[in-house]
């Protein structure tokens, strides 16, 4: 991921600049900030490597296959009710409601 790599190089540059300022001015106040910037640079570089590795793993995975659905036969047996059963059901519904 290029953004993480650019941020890593920016952190390295900032760390080097802070280290240089700390050594030139002989004030070691900037030294912890330089070390922290270097650690951040390493963290960004490792993050970029992890993202690249996960992207490669994802790209090598096989494409997911849809689940196989059992097909029903075209003429599956339907429950058959006679006309007298249907009319009896309708009469029961009329009586209830």
MIVEXZA-134162 format. One record per residue (C-alpha): x, y, z. Coordinates in steps of 0.5 Angstrom, whole numbers, plus 500, padded with zeros to 3 digits. Layout:
<rs>
XYZ ...
</rs>
This chain:
<rs>
500500500 504506498 501511503 504507509 510507505 510514504 508515511 514511513 519515509 516521512 517519519 524516518 526523515 523527521 527522525 533524522 532531522 530531529 537527531 541532526 538538530 539535537 546533535 548540532 545544537 547539543 540540546 538533547 531535548 529532541 532526542 526522544 522525539 527523534 527515537 519516537 519518529 524512528 519507531 513510528 517509521 518502522 511501525 508504518 513500514 511493518 504495517 505496509 508489509 502486513 497489508 501487502 501480505 494480506 492482499 497477496 493472500 486474498 488474491 491467491 484464495 480461490 473464488 467462492 463457489 455458490 452453494 448447490 441447491 437441490 433442484 425440484 422436479 418439474 412435476 412434484 406431487 402437490 397435495 390434492 384436495 377434493 372440492 367437497 373438502 375445500 367447500 367444507 373448509 370454507 363453511 367452517 371459516 364462515 361459521 367462525 368469522 
</rs>
